Amino acid sequence: MFYEPGKTPHGLPHDPFKSCVVPRPIGWISTVSREGVHNLAPFSQFQNLTFDPPYVMFASNQNTSGRRKDTVNNTEQTGEFVWNMATYALREAVNKSAEEVPSDVDEFDVAGVSKASSRIVKPCRVAESPVHFECAYHQTIRLPGNGTMGTVDIVFGRVIAIHIADDYLTADGHIDILKARPIARLGYFDYTSVESIFSMKIPGNDPRRLAGMEGSARF
Ligand SMILES: Cc1cc2nc3c(=O)[nH]c(=O)nc-3n(C[C@H](O)[C@H](O)[C@H](O)COP(=O)(O)O)c2cc1C
């Protein structure tokens, strides 16, 4: 099949686009408003962008009333957000935190998770999550879109502090991803979680390229 988005119909019962870009890691983002209300929401339009220094982004469409989401307002107003790893064990809480609730509602309570203070930023961490990034707001880029929710605010942040629960580190110093079992979005209402790992190295022995794969730019 072939179609041009927005120009020619795909002819399928559901739009296939989001099911092509999979699996999408989840940015489970906590923020706090200027008034001190704690907010929590998942964003599967999320990625790391680079690693030295580390930057991440999440892309937030407008809400069902066509307004900027609380996560974006809070991040821009306070200059801070926290990324929490969304795991299989926490999947129901992740889902509950996606409910559209008024801005004055504490979404840690809605999701039924506990708060852990961050070390540097004001937004709290999800205590039950094994990995967190404390982030400093960098910039927002807005892409125009169709319909009430189409316009998207892409929020960039620099990771200024990283927490990894000690019991999620293996003896050889890797994050125990199979233990954490992060979840990720597929298309439609579907998800996956990390249940297997395979390893490969780029052919050749260029130590700079291998260092880059491992996440070190300062070779
Ligand atoms: C797994 C999952 C992924 C989501 N990803 C996105 C996303 O990438 N962008 C977006 O705008 N909304 C996304 N949503 C919906 C938001 O989480 C939802 O609109 C939430 O209420 C926003 O909260 P806030 O208004 O407190 O910021 C997602 C929901 C779920 C359950």
The ligand as a Gaussian input file, in Angstrom:
#p B3LYP/6-31G(d) Opt

LIG

0 1
 C        1.627000       5.609000      27.217000
 C        1.129000       6.979000      26.873000
 C        1.885000       7.782000      26.055000
 C        1.472000       9.090000      25.761000
 N        2.237000       9.845000      24.942000
 C        1.873000      11.122000      24.664000
 C        2.699000      11.949000      23.862000
 O        3.759000      11.542000      23.389000
 N        2.297000      13.229000      23.640000
 C        1.149000      13.725000      24.159000
 O        0.831000      14.893000      23.943000
 N        0.346000      12.956000      24.948000
 C        0.688000      11.692000      25.224000
 N       -0.105000      10.913000      26.037000
 C       -1.268000      11.548000      26.685000
 C       -0.840000      12.379000      27.907000
 O       -0.175000      11.557000      28.855000
 C       -2.082000      13.027000      28.554000
 O       -2.609000      13.988000      27.654000
 C       -1.842000      13.664000      29.899000
 O       -3.086000      13.976000      30.474000
 C       -1.042000      14.937000      29.848000
 O       -0.936000      15.409000      31.168000
 P       -0.750000      16.910000      31.589000
 O       -1.884000      17.710000      30.994000
 O       -0.794000      16.829000      33.065000
 O        0.550000      17.366000      31.049000
 C        0.255000       9.588000      26.295000
 C       -0.531000       8.750000      27.108000
 C       -0.101000       7.458000      27.381000
 C       -0.948000       6.574000      28.249000

